[in-house]
Amino acid sequence: MSLIIDNVLPKEDLFNEIDEHLINDVKPSMFIQNIDNSLFYETDPFIMLSKLKNVKQSKIYHPEGDVFTHTMLVVDEAAKYKHKSSDSRAFIWAALLHDIGKSVTTQIKKGKIIAYEHDIAGQKMATEFLEYFTDDTKYIEKVSYLVRYHMQLLFVVKDMPYADITGMKLHTDINDVAMLALCDRLGRLNVDEKKENENIRIFLKKVKKVRESKWKN
């Protein structure tokens, strides 16, 4: 067997294992956190995920610590909601990859840890990750656009200039974005679940208002 085939097949096997646990497990993080495999830590595309273990976050917003720890919490939350999404497989993979862009955008500025536009970088990286294993462009787009828009809850609720309701409507299922955003918010320590659910209500209300306004015009 050639060296190329030797290198490719194990990657596909590991991807399929992760995929199976994401889809079927109540807590997919248990499998992912216990991966003891050099493929995960040293080779593309899995290294995109393993690098998140070394990416720190603001203790104010993420007392749970590094991005990988946060991601595992989000994945387990997403496992509770995936059956309500329009595509459970795309939804749970978006949860796993939602902050993948933080590995290339995180920096310390004026003493603060920031990761501006990690959603934009994450869309590209999520696409590259999945292209290693599938040529299903529609599926890849579903995942990558959820990654791209997972920060819109914050942008829309706070009326920030980065809000892009038109883009969300064009490329995603709004309810999927809302659920992923909720999982992202709940995947932290000491979170106020009641407050986060209220933010989802406000988000959906504002999105609906914009959509209805455009329809009337």
C-alpha positions as CSV (number, residue, x, y, z in Angstrom):
1,M,0.0,0.0,0.0
2,S,1.4,3.4,-0.9
3,L,2.4,6.0,1.6
4,I,-0.3,8.4,0.4
5,I,-3.1,5.8,1.0
6,D,-1.6,4.9,4.4
7,N,-1.8,8.6,5.4
8,V,-5.3,9.2,4.0
9,L,-7.2,6.2,5.3
10,P,-6.5,6.8,9.0
11,K,-7.6,10.4,8.7
12,E,-10.9,9.2,7.1
13,D,-11.3,6.6,9.9
14,L,-10.8,9.2,12.6
15,F,-13.2,11.6,10.9
16,N,-15.8,8.9,10.6
17,E,-15.4,8.1,14.3
18,I,-15.8,11.7,15.3
19,D,-18.8,12.0,13.0
20,E,-20.5,8.9,14.5
21,H,-20.0,10.2,18.1
22,L,-21.2,13.7,17.2
23,I,-24.4,12.2,15.7
24,N,-25.2,9.5,18.2
25,D,-23.7,10.4,21.6
26,V,-25.5,12.3,24.4
27,K,-22.1,13.9,25.3
28,P,-19.8,13.7,22.2
29,S,-17.1,15.6,24.1
30,M,-16.3,12.5,26.0
31,F,-14.9,10.8,22.9
32,I,-13.3,13.8,21.4
33,Q,-11.5,14.8,24.6
34,N,-10.1,11.3,25.0
35,I,-8.6,11.0,21.5
36,D,-5.0,9.9,21.9
37,N,-3.9,9.9,18.3
38,S,-1.0,11.8,16.6
39,L,-3.3,12.4,13.7
40,F,-5.4,14.7,15.8
41,Y,-2.5,16.6,17.3
42,E,-0.1,16.8,14.4
43,T,-1.8,16.6,11.0
44,D,-4.3,18.6,8.9
45,P,-7.1,19.1,9.3
46,F,-7.5,17.9,12.8
47,I,-4.7,20.1,14.1
48,M,-7.1,23.0,13.4
49,L,-9.1,21.7,16.4
50,S,-6.2,20.5,18.6
51,K,-4.6,24.0,18.4
52,L,-7.6,25.4,20.2
53,K,-6.3,23.8,23.4
54,N,-3.6,26.5,23.4
55,V,-5.9,29.4,22.7
56,K,-6.8,31.3,25.8
57,Q,-10.0,33.3,26.2
58,S,-11.1,36.2,28.4
59,K,-11.9,34.9,31.9
60,I,-14.7,37.5,32.1
61,Y,-16.7,35.9,29.2
62,H,-15.2,32.4,29.3
63,P,-14.3,31.4,32.8
64,E,-14.1,27.8,31.5
65,G,-10.8,28.6,30.0
66,D,-9.3,27.8,26.6
67,V,-11.3,27.6,23.3
68,F,-11.1,23.8,23.1
69,T,-12.7,23.4,26.6
70,H,-15.5,25.9,25.5
71,T,-16.0,24.0,22.3
72,M,-16.5,20.7,24.1
73,L,-19.2,22.4,26.3
74,V,-20.9,23.8,23.2
75,V,-20.8,20.4,21.4
76,D,-22.6,18.8,24.3
77,E,-25.2,21.5,24.4
78,A,-25.7,21.1,20.6
79,A,-26.2,17.4,21.1
80,K,-29.4,18.3,23.1
81,Y,-30.7,20.6,20.3
82,K,-29.6,18.9,17.1
83,H,-32.8,17.0,16.6
84,K,-34.7,20.3,16.4
85,S,-32.4,21.6,13.6
86,S,-33.0,21.5,9.9
87,D,-30.0,19.2,9.4
88,S,-28.7,17.6,12.6
89,R,-25.4,16.5,11.1
90,A,-24.5,19.9,9.8
91,F,-25.7,21.5,13.0
92,I,-23.5,19.4,15.3
93,W,-20.5,19.8,13.1
94,A,-21.0,23.6,13.1
95,A,-21.0,23.4,16.9
96,L,-17.6,21.6,16.8
97,L,-16.1,24.0,14.3
98,H,-17.8,27.2,15.3
99,D,-14.7,28.8,17.0
100,I,-12.1,27.2,14.8
101,G,-11.1,30.7,13.5
102,K,-10.0,31.8,17.0
103,S,-6.7,30.0,16.4
104,V,-5.7,32.6,13.8
105,T,-7.5,35.7,15.1
106,T,-6.9,35.6,18.9
107,Q,-4.5,38.3,20.1
108,I,-3.9,40.5,23.2
109,K,-4.7,44.1,22.7
110,K,-4.4,46.7,25.4
111,G,-4.3,43.9,27.9
112,K,-7.5,42.2,26.6
113,I,-7.8,38.9,24.8
114,I,-9.8,39.5,21.6
115,A,-10.6,37.4,18.5
116,Y,-12.3,39.8,16.1
117,E,-13.7,38.3,12.9
118,H,-13.1,34.7,14.1
119,D,-16.5,34.0,12.6
120,I,-15.3,35.1,9.1
121,A,-12.0,33.2,9.4
122,G,-13.9,30.3,10.8
123,Q,-16.1,30.0,7.7
124,K,-13.0,29.5,5.5
125,M,-11.3,27.1,7.9
126,A,-14.5,25.0,8.4
127,T,-14.8,24.7,4.6
128,E,-11.1,23.6,4.3
129,F,-11.6,21.1,7.1
130,L,-14.6,19.4,5.6
131,E,-13.2,19.4,2.1
132,Y,-10.6,16.9,3.3
133,F,-13.3,14.4,3.7
134,T,-16.3,15.2,1.4
135,D,-17.1,16.9,-1.9
136,D,-20.7,17.5,-0.8
137,T,-20.6,21.3,-1.4
138,K,-24.2,21.8,-0.1
139,Y,-23.4,20.1,3.2
140,I,-20.1,22.0,3.5
141,E,-21.9,25.3,2.9
142,K,-24.5,24.5,5.5
143,V,-21.8,24.0,8.1
144,S,-19.6,26.8,7.1
145,Y,-22.4,29.4,6.9
146,L,-23.6,28.4,10.4
147,V,-20.0,29.0,11.6
148,R,-20.0,32.3,9.7
149,Y,-23.2,33.6,11.4
150,H,-22.9,32.1,14.9
151,M,-22.0,35.5,16.3
152,Q,-25.1,37.2,14.9
153,L,-27.1,36.8,18.1
154,L,-24.8,39.3,19.7
155,F,-24.7,41.6,16.7
156,V,-28.5,41.7,16.2
157,V,-29.5,42.0,19.8
158,K,-27.1,44.8,20.4
159,D,-27.9,46.5,17.1
160,M,-24.2,46.4,16.1
161,P,-23.1,47.3,12.5
162,Y,-21.9,43.7,11.9
163,A,-25.5,42.4,12.0
164,D,-26.3,40.7,8.6
165,I,-29.9,39.5,8.7
166,T,-30.1,39.5,4.9
167,G,-27.1,37.2,4.7
168,M,-28.4,34.9,7.3
169,K,-31.8,34.6,5.5
170,L,-30.0,33.9,2.2
171,H,-27.5,31.3,3.4
172,T,-28.9,29.7,6.6
173,D,-32.0,28.6,8.5
174,I,-32.5,31.4,11.0
175,N,-33.7,28.9,13.7
176,D,-30.5,26.9,13.3
177,V,-28.5,30.1,13.8
178,A,-30.5,30.9,16.9
179,M,-30.0,27.4,18.4
180,L,-26.3,27.3,17.6
181,A,-25.9,30.8,19.2
182,L,-27.8,29.6,22.3
183,C,-25.5,26.5,22.5
184,D,-22.5,28.8,22.2
185,R,-23.8,31.0,25.0
186,L,-24.7,28.1,27.3
187,G,-21.3,26.4,26.6
188,R,-19.7,28.5,29.3
189,L,-19.4,28.3,33.1
190,N,-21.7,30.3,35.4
191,V,-24.1,31.2,32.6
192,D,-27.5,32.8,33.2
193,E,-29.7,30.4,31.1
194,K,-32.8,32.5,31.6
195,K,-31.0,35.6,30.2
196,E,-29.6,33.7,27.3
197,N,-33.1,32.4,26.3
198,E,-34.4,35.9,26.5
199,N,-31.7,37.1,24.1
200,I,-32.8,34.4,21.7
201,R,-36.3,35.6,21.9
202,I,-35.2,39.2,21.2
203,F,-33.0,38.0,18.3
204,L,-35.8,36.1,16.6
205,K,-38.2,39.0,17.1
206,K,-35.8,41.5,15.5
207,V,-35.0,39.2,12.6
208,K,-38.7,38.6,12.0
209,K,-39.4,42.4,12.2
210,V,-36.7,43.1,9.5
211,R,-38.0,40.3,7.3
212,E,-41.6,41.5,7.6
213,S,-40.6,45.1,6.9
214,K,-38.8,44.1,3.7
215,W,-41.8,42.0,2.6
216,K,-44.1,45.0,3.0
217,N,-41.8,47.2,1.0
